[in-house]
Amino acid sequence: MSAAEAPVPTARKPRSKPRRTRGKPNNIDIHVGSRVRQRRTLLGMSQEKLAEALGLTFQQVQKYERGANRLGAGRLYELSRALDVPVSYFFEEVADSEGMREEVAPYSEDPMARRETLLLVRAYYGIGEQSVRRRILDLMKSLGTESSTEEG
């Protein structure tokens, strides 16, 4: 190909926003990662087992859960299948196009994201007899009421 026949490079349109490659993960990535962690823990699945189901290393799963690595559409679909939830599950409570309705609380501040809470829920639903579950729920409610009246 001669110089006269070579394609002429076209000027690229400047980006309106700079591309993010490093730094702090955005709120959506953190939210989606926390939902992955929450569901995995609720199912009693280790990071290693989830990684194996996805053909990844457990370190990659850790990064997804922290929001350090972004999840592409294909990977999100694979996660939804492995965790037996619809893809929309990962975006519940996410609002408008500018981000999130509210800041996502870190794991330690959100009681539903705490491992203890998820283990408690799993154990509760592991009790086969509904009447026993009901009595345990009543006991927990009364203990919660007692501790709140003692503090006040």
C-alpha positions in Angstrom: 0.0 0.0 0.0 1.4 3.3 -1.0 1.4 6.5 1.2 -1.4 7.9 -1.0 -3.6 4.9 -0.3 -3.0 4.7 3.4 -6.1 5.5 5.5 -6.2 8.9 7.0 -6.6 8.8 10.8 -9.7 10.7 12.0 -9.6 12.9 15.0 -11.2 11.5 18.1 -14.0 13.3 19.7 -12.9 14.5 23.2 -14.5 12.8 26.1 -16.9 14.8 28.2 -15.7 12.9 31.3 -12.3 11.5 31.9 -12.1 7.7 31.9 -11.6 6.3 35.4 -9.0 3.6 35.5 -7.7 3.7 39.1 -8.8 5.0 42.5 -11.8 4.7 44.6 -14.7 2.4 43.4 -17.9 4.2 42.6 -21.1 3.7 44.7 -22.8 1.4 42.2 -19.8 -1.0 42.1 -19.7 -1.1 45.9 -23.5 -1.6 46.1 -23.5 -4.5 43.6 -20.5 -6.1 45.3 -22.2 -5.9 48.7 -25.3 -7.6 47.2 -23.0 -10.4 45.8 -21.5 -10.9 49.3 -24.8 -10.8 51.0 -26.4 -13.4 48.7 -23.3 -15.6 48.8 -23.2 -15.6 52.6 -27.0 -16.1 52.9 -26.5 -19.3 50.8 -23.6 -20.4 53.0 -21.3 -20.4 50.0 -17.6 -19.7 50.4 -15.7 -17.3 48.1 -13.8 -20.3 46.9 -17.0 -22.2 45.9 -18.4 -19.2 44.1 -15.1 -18.6 42.3 -15.0 -22.3 41.3 -18.6 -22.0 39.9 -17.5 -19.0 37.8 -14.1 -20.2 36.8 -12.3 -17.5 38.8 -9.9 -17.2 41.7 -11.3 -16.4 45.1 -9.2 -13.2 45.0 -11.3 -12.0 42.0 -14.5 -12.7 43.9 -13.1 -10.7 46.8 -12.4 -7.8 44.5 -15.9 -7.9 43.0 -17.4 -8.0 46.5 -15.4 -4.9 47.6 -16.3 -3.1 44.4 -12.6 -2.9 43.5 -13.2 -4.7 40.2 -16.2 -3.8 38.0 -18.6 -6.5 36.9 -19.4 -6.7 33.2 -22.8 -7.8 31.9 -21.7 -11.4 31.2 -20.1 -11.9 34.6 -23.1 -10.4 36.3 -25.3 -12.9 34.5 -23.1 -15.7 35.5 -23.2 -14.5 39.1 -27.0 -14.3 39.0 -27.1 -18.0 37.9 -24.6 -19.2 40.5 -26.4 -17.3 43.3 -29.9 -18.2 42.0 -31.2 -14.6 41.8 -32.3 -12.4 38.9 -29.7 -9.9 37.7 -32.0 -7.1 39.0 -31.3 -8.4 42.5 -27.9 -6.8 42.4 -29.4 -3.3 41.7 -32.2 -3.3 44.2 -32.4 0.1 45.9 -30.3 1.8 43.3 -31.9 4.9 42.1 -31.3 7.5 39.3 -28.7 7.7 36.6 -26.5 10.0 38.7 -25.7 7.3 41.2 -27.6 6.1 44.2 -30.6 7.4 46.1 -28.5 7.4 49.3 -25.0 6.4 50.2 -24.5 2.7 50.8 -23.5 2.1 54.4 -20.3 0.2 54.9 -20.6 -3.5 55.8 -20.2 -2.7 59.5 -23.0 -0.2 59.6 -25.6 -2.1 57.6 -27.0 -4.8 59.8 -28.3 -6.8 56.8 -24.8 -7.0 55.3 -23.3 -8.3 58.5 -22.2 -12.0 58.5 -23.9 -12.5 61.9 -27.2 -11.4 60.5 -27.0 -13.6 57.5 -25.9 -16.7 59.5 -28.8 -16.0 61.9 -31.3 -15.9 59.0 -29.9 -19.1 57.5 -30.1 -20.9 60.8 -33.6 -19.7 61.4 -34.9 -21.0 58.1 -32.9 -24.2 58.6 -35.4 -25.1 61.4 -37.9 -27.3 59.7 -40.8 -27.0 62.1 -42.8 -23.7 61.7 -44.1 -23.7 65.3 -40.5 -23.9 66.6 -39.4 -21.1 64.3 -42.3 -19.0 65.6 -41.4 -19.6 69.3 -37.8 -18.6 68.6 -39.0 -15.5 66.9 -41.1 -14.6 69.9 -38.2 -15.3 72.2 -35.9 -13.0 70.2 -38.5 -10.2 70.1 -39.0 -10.4 73.9 -35.2 -10.4 74.5 -34.9 -7.4 72.2 -37.7 -5.6 74.1 -36.1 -6.4 77.5 -32.6 -5.1 76.5 -34.1 -1.9 75.1 -36.1 -1.2 78.3 -33.0 -1.9 80.4 -31.0 0.7 78.4 -33.7 3.4 78.6 
